Amino acid sequence: MSRKQNQKIMSGLAGATLLLSGCASVAPVQEAPAAPAPEADREAPEAAGLELNGYQLEALDAQSVAYTKVANVKGDFSYNQDVISPSNDVFNLYGTALTGACAKPAFALAEGQESVGEYYINVSGSLKHSQSITLADLEEKEETRIMACACATGSAVANAEVSGIPLSAILELAELSAGANTVTVTGSDGYGIPMPLSYALEKNAMLVYRVNGEALPDGQTSQLWMPGTVAKYFTRNVVSIEVTAEDEVPEVITAGEEYRAHVSIMNEAGEAEFAVGETIVFEGYADDYDVPVTAIEVSMDDGETWTVCEVKDATAEKWVYWYFGYTPKEAGTYKLTVRARTAEGVVSPLASTIVFTVAEADGG
């Protein structure tokens, strides 16, 4: 079995600090691999039958594949919450979602405006000092943190190192008036969703202007990021922050139950073939918005048995990036299924799977 083939499923691995639990340790990565390409962008199979997106696809009978089943599969497990998504994935992951902060912006700095620091944000409403500020006014308040951004209507998740100014620092400068209970952060396109002020402050909302150490793309100025929340609150190109005293505080937007406990396998096996006795390292992420992930569960017998790999002391504001190293003992076609479990006992409604082939070792 050639190592070149094996690299088709294994991302480049490098040393980093691990949070170890469960089965054992596996080398982590510093940056997650790019998300697999959409089906329409992959090479079309040469088959006749069903047509999809202009491709001829063969309709396969699920029962026609005889998978090699492994009950109570054993492997080396580890996880790391500080693995970050490639910057392009962060900026483009939610490109199909109109309200996603990570969608490509259609905004540029005004003519003659040289930097984000010159961009004014209006802060108004139930405040003692309504004013226009620039991000440069609060430069000394800058913070850098790693946090996740997750879609409320899909499985898309990104983990990024973001730098910016906490919303709390901006409001501290303006001074809240008594009774203020609602905040609306509005972008240059007029998009903004009112939310409870206490919720935004509790979630440590930030006006972000750098992601993974890079300036935002296409002249974008700042984004509102809030860990442990749905991406609908993530506003791009922030132009105003309004604080109001409402008779009824807005309800918090949450994700649909079908999108709880996101889990994904980031590897792509393609046509790679692996050898008996050779360790295959699978990797992926799990996230559940504002609820910590407490376990990654794996199965190699179509869910008849599950191996529970504990995730201890994980925080909800960042994803759990996991690794599972499996060493096959016999040749065959295998299917790995992965799901997540949360502190509330929620199990992934949508599990993630990958199929791979193992051959006898050279000379075996």
N, C-alpha and C positions, 0 to 999 in steps of 0.2 A: 504493500500500500504506500503510495507516494505521499510525502508531506505536503506537496503542492495541492493535492486534492483535499487534504485535511483542512487546509486554510480556508476552504470555501465555507466552512461552518464556524470556524473560530476567529474571532476578532483579534487584532493585535493586542496582546496582553502586556501590561507593565506593572511594576511594583507600586503599591500604595498602602496606606493604613486601612486595615479591615476591621469591621465589627463582626466577629466570628460567633457563630451559633450553630446548633443543629448537628450536622454530620461531620464536618471538618473544614479545612481551608482550601480555597482555590485562588490563584492569582487574579487580582481585579484589573480593571481598566480605569484610566483617568478620564476618558471621554467615551461616551456610549457610541456604538456604531450608528451610522445613518439608518433611519427607518427603512424597512423593505419597500421597494417601489410598488406603486399601485399595480393591480393585475393588468391594466391596459398598457402599462409601460414595459411589461416583461416580454421576453421572447415568446412568440406564439408557438404552441405545440403543433406538430405536423399530424393532424388527425382530422377525420371527417365526422360530421354530425352536427351538434349544436353550434350555432353561431353567436358570438358575443363580441361586441365592439369590433366587428369586422373580421374576427378570427374564427376559424373552424375548430371547435373543441369536441373532444370525445367524452360522451357521458359514461362515467365509470360506475360500476356497481360497487358500493362500499363493501359488500361481502366478498367481492372477487379478490381482495387483497388479504392474504393470510399473514397477519402480523405475529411476530414472535413476542409472546406475552411474558412479562416479568412481574411476579407478584411481590408486593412490598419492596420495590426497587431501592437499592442502596447506592449512595454516592456521596461525593464531597460537596458540601454546601457552605456558602458564605454570602455576605451582602455588604453593600457600601452605599450610604445615602449621599455621598458627595460626588458621585459620577455625574458629569454634566452632558447634556445633549450638544451635538455640534451646532454652532451658531446658525447655520443655514436652516437646520431643522427647527430651531426655536422661532426664527422669523417666518418660516413658511408652513409650519405644521398645521396651523389653523387657517390657511389661505382660503379654504372654501367656506369658512364661517364668517358671516358679515360682521359679527360682533366680537370676533377673536382679536385680542391684542396683538397676537403674533402674525396676523395677516399682513401682507405687503401694504404699506401705506401709499396714499396718493397725495402726499403733502410735501412741500419743500420750504426751506427757509425763505423769508421775504428777501427781495433784492437788497443787497448791501448789508444783510444781516450775516455776520461771520461765524457765530457760534451759538450753541444751545443756550449758553449763559445769558445771551442777549434776548432770549425769548420770554415775553411777559405772560404771566398767569394771573388772572383776576381772582382775588379771594374776597368774597362778599357774603352778605346775609346776616345771620344772628351773631355778629361779631362786634367787638368794641373798636376794631381798627380795620375796616374794609380797605383793601389796597391792591395795587398791582405789584407783583414781585418778579424777580428773575431767579432762576436756579442758582446763579452766582451769589445772590444775597444770602444763601444758606449753605454755601460751600463747606463751611466748617462742620456742618451737621451731616455730611455725607456718610452713608453706611454701605457696606458690601456684604451681601448674604447670598446663600444658595437657597432657592425655593422652587417649587413646582408650579406649573400652570396646566390646568386640566380642563378639557371641554366637558360641558354639562350634557351634551347630546351625542357623545361618541366616545371612543376609547383613546383619543389622542392625549398624550401627556408629554410635557417637556420639563426637564430639570436644568436650571441655569444659574450661573453666578451673576447676580444683578447688583448694580451700584446706583445709588440715587439718594433722594432726601425723604425721610419718613414724613408721612402726612401729619403726624403729631407735632413735628417741629414747625411745620408751616402754620398750623392752627395755634400753636403756642405763641408764635410771633403776632398773630392777628388777635388773639385773646377771645375765647368763646363768651357769648352772652348767656345769661341764665335761661334755661328752657331749651337750648339748642339740642336737637335730638336726631337730625337727619342731615346727610351730606350727599351732594351730587357732584361728581367729577365729570366734566364734559369735555369732549374732544373737538378738534377743529371741524369735524363733519357733523357736529350737533349731537353726537351720540353720548348718552350718559344715563345711568340708572340710579335713582335715589336709593339709598341704603341707610340702615340705622347707623348713626354716628358711632355709637358704642361698638358696633360690629366692626367697622372699619379700623377703629383704634385697637380693638382687641386682636385683630388679624395683622397688626403692624403693617398697614398699607404703606406703600412707597411710591414716589414718583421716580421712575427709573429712567436713566439716560445712557447707561452702558450695560451690555449683556455679554457675558464671557470676556470682559475686557475690551469689547468692541463698541464703537459708537453705533447707534441705531441706524438702520439702512435708509437710503433714499431721502435724506434730509429730515427724517423723523426726529422730533424733539424730545418727547418724554412719553412714558406709558405708566399707567397706574397698575401696579402689581400687588396682589394680596395672596399670601400663601394660605392654603387650606380652603380656598373658595373656587367657585366655578369661573371659567374664563369670561362669562358674560359681564363680569364686573371689571375686566381688564380693559381699560380705555386707552386708546392711542392718541398721540398729539394733544396732550391736555392743554386747554386754553383757559378753563375756569374751574374754580372750586367754590361751591355755594353751600353754606350751612344754614339750615332753617329750623324753626320750631313748629312741628306739625302736630295736629290734633291726634293723628294716628301714625305711628311710626311704620315705615314700609316693612313688609315681610321679607325675610331673607330668601333669596333664590337658592335652591338646592338642586342637586343632580337627580335624574330619574333613577329609580331602583335598578333598572336594567343596566345602568352604567356604573353601579357601585363596584368597588374592589376591582378596578382596572388591573388587568394582568396581560403581559405580552412577552413572547419569545422573540428576541431580536436577531437570532441566527437565521440564515437561509442555507439549507442543505444543498439545493440544486441537484446536480447529478453526482455529487461527491459520494465516494464509497469509502467506508472506514474499515479498519482491521480489528479482528478479534484481539483483545488484550490492550488495545490502544485507548487511552482516556479521551473522551469527547467532552468538551466544556460548553455547556449551554448557558446562555445569559439572557436577561430581560429585566423588565421593571414591573413594579406593582405600586398602586396608589389608590387612596380612597378619600380624596379631598381633605376634610378636617378630622378624619378618624385614622389613627395609626394602624398600619399593617402589622399583624402579630405572627403570621406564619405564611410560608410558601409551601404548597402541597403538590407533590408530583406523583404521576401514575404512569405505568407502562403496561397496564392490562385493561385499557378502556374504562378506567374508573372503578374496577372491581375492588381494588385496594389502593390506598393513598398513603404515601410516606410524608409525614409532617415534619417540616424543617422550621424550627422556631426562629422568629425574628424578635430579638429582645431590645427594649428601650428605644425603638425607632420613633422619630417624631413625625407628625402629620404634615408639616409644611414642606417636606422634601419626599421625593419618591424613594422606594426601596429598590435598589438595583442589585439583582441576585445572580449567583453563579451556581451551577450544578454540574459537577464532573461525574460522568458515568463511564465505566469500563465494561464493554460487552464481553460476555464469556463464550458466545456462540454466534455463528453467522445467521443472518436473517434480515427481514425488514421490520423495523421497530417504529412505534408511535409514542412520543412523549407528550403527555398532557399536563399542563400546569394551571393551578388556580391559586388565588390568594384568600386569606382569612383575616378579618379585621378585629379590632378590640371590641366591637359590638357584636361579634359573632357572624357577621355577614360573609358569605362565601361567594366568590365570583360567579355571577349569573352567566357570564360568557368566559369559558376557559380558553386557553391558548394551546395549540398543538403543533407539532412538527414531526414529519416522517423522515427517516433516514435508513440507509442500507449499510450492513456490516458484512464483510467478506472474510474468508479465512486469511490469516496472516501469511505473508510471503514465506514459502517454504514449509507452511503448516499442513 
